[in-house]
Amino acid sequence: MKNLLWYLVAGTKGGETRGRMIDLLNKNPSNANKIAEILKLDYKTVRHHLEVLEKNGIITAVNKGNYGAVYFISELMKTELNTFNEIWARFGKK
């Protein structure tokens, strides 16, 4: 999981955006529209990164496939929050 988090957050072009989204969802589960509003990002950009994070088991959705689906940190990710926080402290929050 550590290698996957490094790749998703620090090793790719969209890593900072994904890191911000993980950080946000850890504090406050939200829908895509609210995430876009809070992070001041385009809705389509947010949807793309949500798909990447969900595909890799970092987040999960309730009411998926419907407008207003709410995204949460996955149970697996909850066990790896210390790893994420270490990576985010080194790479993100600049």
N, C-alpha and C positions, 0 to 999 in steps of 0.2 A: 504494500500500500504506500509506503514511503516513496518508492520510486515513481509510482503513478502520480502521487501528489506533486512531486518535484516536476514531473513532466507537465501536468495540467496547469500548475501555477507559475512555475519559474522557467519552464523550458519551451514555451510556445508563445507566439505573438499575442494571443488573447489571454494569456495567463493572469495578468493583472486584473482584468475584468472578472475572470472566474474567481480569483482570490477575493475580490471585493464582494462578489455574490455569495460565496461560501461564508464569509465573515458576517454578512448581513443576515443570511438565512439561519445561521447559528444563533443569532440574537433574536430574530423575529421572522418566523415563517411568513411568506408573502406570496401573492400571485405575480405573474409576469408584468402586468401593468404597473403595479405598485413598485416592483423592483426597478423597472425602467424609470419611474418618476423619482424615486429616492436616489438612485445612482446617476441620474441625468444621462441616460442612455436611450438609444433608439429601441423601440419595442422589438423589432426583428432581430437586432443584435442580442438582446436579452433572451429571446426564444432560442436562438442558435446556441448560446452558451448553456442554457438550461438543458437542452438536449444532450450536449456533450457531457455535462455533469451527471445527468441521469443515466446515460448510456454506460458511464464508468462507475456507477454505484455510489456516487458521492451524495446525491440527493434523491428524494422520492417525492411523488406527487399524490395528493388526494383529489379526487374528482378529475383525474387526468382525461384529457381529450375534450374537455369542456372549457368554455371561457370562464376564467376565474379559478382555475385549478390552483390549489395552494401547494407550494413547494416547501419541503422540510429537509433538514440534514438527515441522511439515512442512518439507520442503527449502526452500520459498519463505520460510517464516518464519525459518529459520536465516539467510538472507541479510539479513533485516530486524531482527535482534535488537538492533542498535544503536539503531534507530528506536524499537523497543519500550522499551528501557531508558531512553531520553530521556523518553518519555511517562510511563513508570512512575515515574521519579524525580520528575517534576513532579506527577503525579496520585495515585499509589498510595503504599504503604508509610507510611501515616500512623500 
